[in-house]
Amino acid sequence: MPWYGLTLLSAFCLATADALTKRYLSDYRAGQLTLVRFGVTGLLLSPLLMLQPWPAPAPPFWGWVAMLLPLETLAMWLYMKAIRDCPLSLTLPYLAFTPVFNVVTGYMLLGETVTLPGFAGIALVVCGAWILNLDARHDGKGPALLAPFRAIVRERGSRLMLGVAALYSLTSVMGKGALQYVTPGFFGPFYFVLLGAAATLLFASRDVRTWRVLGRHPWAHLLVGLFMGAMVLAHFYAIAHVAVAYMIAVKRTSLLFGMFYGAWLFGETGLRRNLAAGALMIAGVYLIAG
């Protein structure tokens, strides 16, 4: 399967995990949600890790991993805090900034460059994601197109998610840096087993209430973990074969999948505007993949 097919699969699985989290786990604290997203996923991926030979990567691999773990954990905690405490229309669209940041971080850390058509494709994906919830953010205090910028100053959730986008622009590039030394089939499970262990130490080792929460919705936890696991494998197989900025731009079509989940599961409106935004995102994906 080409890298963009794997990336679209990763985007779909991420959007599905987000929808399941919002529908069934919205009463959890941010740390508890982080534990579910990392801990359950790592547990489900652990058999894949155990059933394959372990490589002996060079020392730089461990440097990448050591930098990744705290940044990834912080990003997920902020992500869960933002979508739990603030309206999705004021948070999720800011993830579209990740591929823009990736143009810089990919060049600085890995020397990756973006072609003019590729950059145009990234811009279309970002614009489409921006439009998805533009009306919901219009506060009546100026042009609608500037409302997202005002929201960054006014809304805590917007600031949190913009920080998440910046962190993900680092972790996505660092993850590809680690992939220089191991295969995607090893690194995906290995990385999430480590993330699960880190989340357990941070959020569950000193609070017995977290363990009690994990018994509330076991099937929801399992489904979230399954879709996150599929997302992880598709993500790392795709990103190993293309510039990070391209892959992350295509992956941000998860916002488009999220739009359909919003209309289907949560009765969200604005489908016509959202379809127009989705058309821009698909055009951007075409430019990037072409």
C-alpha positions in Angstrom: 0.0 0.0 0.0 1.5 3.4 -0.9 2.4 5.7 1.9 -0.6 8.0 1.5 -3.0 5.0 1.7 -1.4 4.1 5.0 -1.5 7.7 6.2 -5.2 7.9 5.4 -5.8 4.7 7.3 -3.8 6.2 10.2 -6.0 9.4 10.0 -9.2 7.3 10.0 -8.1 5.3 13.0 -7.1 8.4 15.0 -10.4 10.1 14.3 -12.2 6.9 15.4 -10.2 6.8 18.6 -11.0 10.4 19.3 -14.7 9.9 18.6 -14.8 6.9 21.0 -13.0 8.8 23.6 -15.4 11.7 23.4 -18.5 9.5 23.4 -17.6 7.1 26.2 -14.8 8.6 28.3 -15.6 12.3 28.5 -15.8 12.2 32.3 -12.2 11.0 32.7 -9.4 13.3 33.8 -6.7 14.1 31.4 -4.1 11.8 33.0 -6.6 8.9 33.0 -7.3 9.5 29.3 -3.6 9.6 28.6 -3.2 6.3 30.4 -6.0 4.7 28.3 -4.6 6.0 25.0 -1.0 4.9 25.8 -1.4 2.1 28.3 -4.1 0.0 26.6 -2.5 0.6 23.2 0.9 -0.5 24.5 -0.6 -3.6 26.1 -2.3 -4.6 22.8 0.8 -4.0 20.8 3.1 -5.9 23.2 2.6 -9.3 21.5 3.9 -7.9 18.2 7.0 -6.8 20.1 7.5 -10.1 21.8 7.0 -12.2 18.6 9.9 -10.7 16.7 13.6 -10.6 17.1 15.0 -7.5 18.8 17.5 -5.4 16.9 20.7 -3.9 18.5 20.3 -0.3 17.4 23.2 2.2 17.5 23.4 4.6 20.5 21.8 7.5 18.6 18.5 5.5 18.6 18.3 5.7 22.4 19.0 9.4 22.2 16.0 9.9 19.9 13.8 7.7 22.2 14.9 9.6 25.4 13.9 12.9 23.8 10.7 11.5 22.5 9.1 10.0 25.6 8.6 13.2 27.7 7.5 15.3 24.7 5.0 12.7 23.5 3.6 12.2 27.0 3.2 15.9 27.5 1.6 16.4 24.1 -1.0 13.7 24.8 -1.8 15.0 28.3 -2.4 18.5 26.8 -4.4 17.0 23.9 -6.7 15.2 26.3 -7.0 18.2 28.6 -7.9 20.5 25.7 -10.6 18.3 24.2 -12.0 17.4 27.6 -12.3 20.9 29.0 -12.9 23.0 25.9 -15.2 22.9 22.8 -13.8 20.8 19.9 -14.4 23.8 17.6 -11.9 25.8 19.5 -9.3 23.1 19.8 -9.0 20.4 17.1 -8.5 22.7 14.1 -5.3 24.0 15.5 -3.7 20.5 14.9 -3.6 21.6 11.3 -0.6 23.7 12.1 1.6 20.6 12.7 2.6 20.1 9.0 3.4 23.8 8.8 5.7 23.5 11.8 7.1 20.3 10.2 8.5 22.2 7.3 10.9 23.8 9.8 11.5 20.9 12.2 11.9 18.4 9.4 14.6 20.6 7.8 16.4 21.4 11.0 16.5 17.8 12.4 16.6 15.6 9.3 17.4 17.9 6.5 14.1 17.3 4.7 12.9 19.8 2.1 9.5 20.4 0.6 8.8 21.1 -3.1 6.6 23.9 -4.2 3.6 21.6 -5.1 4.1 19.8 -1.8 4.0 23.1 0.1 0.9 24.1 -1.8 -0.7 20.8 -0.8 0.1 21.4 2.8 -1.4 24.9 2.6 -4.6 23.5 1.2 -4.9 20.9 3.9 -4.3 23.5 6.6 -6.9 25.9 5.0 -9.5 23.1 4.8 -9.0 22.2 8.4 -9.2 25.9 9.3 -12.6 26.3 7.5 -14.1 23.2 9.2 -15.1 25.1 12.3 -14.7 28.7 11.2 -18.3 29.8 11.8 -18.4 28.2 15.2 -15.5 30.4 16.3 -16.8 33.6 14.9 -17.3 35.9 17.9 -18.9 38.8 16.1 -16.0 41.1 16.9 -14.4 41.5 13.5 -13.9 39.6 10.3 -14.8 35.9 10.5 -11.4 35.0 8.9 -9.6 36.5 11.8 -11.7 34.8 14.5 -9.2 31.8 14.9 -6.4 34.2 15.6 -8.5 36.0 18.3 -9.4 32.6 19.7 -5.7 31.9 20.4 -5.6 34.9 22.7 -9.0 34.4 24.2 -9.5 30.6 24.5 -7.3 28.5 26.7 -8.1 25.4 24.7 -6.9 27.0 21.5 -3.6 27.8 23.1 -3.3 24.3 24.5 -3.9 22.7 21.1 -1.5 25.0 19.3 1.1 23.9 21.8 0.2 20.3 21.0 0.7 21.0 17.3 4.1 22.4 18.0 5.0 19.4 20.1 3.8 16.9 17.5 5.9 18.7 14.9 8.9 17.7 17.0 7.8 14.2 18.0 6.9 13.2 14.4 10.3 14.2 13.1 12.1 12.6 16.1 10.2 9.4 15.5 11.4 9.3 11.9 14.9 9.9 13.3 14.6 6.8 15.4 13.3 4.8 12.4 16.8 5.3 10.8 18.0 2.5 13.1 15.0 0.0 13.4 12.1 -1.2 11.3 8.6 0.4 11.6 7.2 -3.0 12.7 9.5 -3.0 15.7 9.5 0.7 16.6 5.7 1.2 16.7 5.0 -1.5 19.3 8.3 -0.8 21.2 7.6 3.0 21.4 4.0 2.5 22.7 5.0 -0.1 25.2 7.4 2.5 26.6 4.8 5.2 26.5 2.3 3.0 28.3 4.8 2.2 31.0 5.7 5.9 31.4 1.9 6.9 31.6 1.4 4.2 34.2 4.2 5.6 36.4 3.1 9.2 36.0 -0.7 8.9 36.3 -1.5 5.6 38.0 1.3 4.7 40.4 0.2 7.1 43.1 -3.5 7.3 42.6 -5.7 4.2 43.2 -8.7 6.0 41.7 -7.1 5.7 38.2 -7.2 1.9 38.5 -10.8 2.0 39.5 -11.6 4.2 36.5 -10.0 1.7 34.1 -12.7 -0.8 35.1 -15.6 1.4 34.1 -15.8 1.0 30.3 -13.5 -2.0 29.4 -15.0 -2.4 25.9 -14.5 1.3 25.2 -10.9 1.1 26.4 -10.4 -2.0 24.2 -11.8 -0.3 21.1 -9.8 2.9 21.7 -6.7 0.8 22.1 -7.3 -1.2 18.9 -7.8 1.8 16.8 -4.8 3.6 18.3 -2.7 0.5 17.7 -3.7 0.4 14.0 -3.0 4.1 13.8 0.5 3.6 15.3 1.5 0.8 12.8 0.1 2.7 9.8 1.8 5.9 11.0 5.3 4.5 11.3 5.2 2.4 8.1 4.0 5.5 6.2 6.4 8.1 7.7 9.4 5.9 6.9 8.9 6.5 3.2 8.2 10.2 2.8 9.0 13.6 4.2 7.4 14.2 7.6 5.6 17.4 6.5 3.9 15.5 3.7 2.8 12.6 5.8 1.5 14.7 8.7 -0.4 17.0 6.3 -2.2 14.0 4.9 -2.8 12.6 8.4 -4.5 15.8 9.4 -7.4 14.7 7.2 -8.4 13.0 10.5 -10.2 16.3 11.1 -12.3 15.5 8.0 -13.2 12.0 9.3 -14.0 13.7 12.6 -16.5 15.9 10.9 -18.5 12.9 9.8 -18.3 11.4 13.2 -19.5 14.7 14.7 -22.5 14.8 12.4 -23.3 11.1 12.9 -22.7 10.6 16.6 -23.1 14.1 18.1 -25.5 15.8 15.8 -23.1 18.6 14.9 -24.2 20.9 12.1 -22.6 22.8 9.2 -22.1 19.8 7.0 -22.2 21.8 3.7 -19.4 24.1 4.8 -17.5 21.2 6.1 -17.8 19.3 2.8 -16.3 22.4 1.1 -13.4 22.4 3.6 -13.0 18.7 3.0 -12.7 19.2 -0.8 -9.8 21.6 -0.1 -8.1 19.0 2.1 -8.6 16.2 -0.5 -7.1 18.5 -3.2 -4.1 19.1 -0.9 -3.7 15.4 -0.4 -3.7 15.0 -4.2 -1.0 17.5 -4.7 1.2 16.0 -1.9 0.7 12.4 -3.2 1.2 13.4 -6.8 
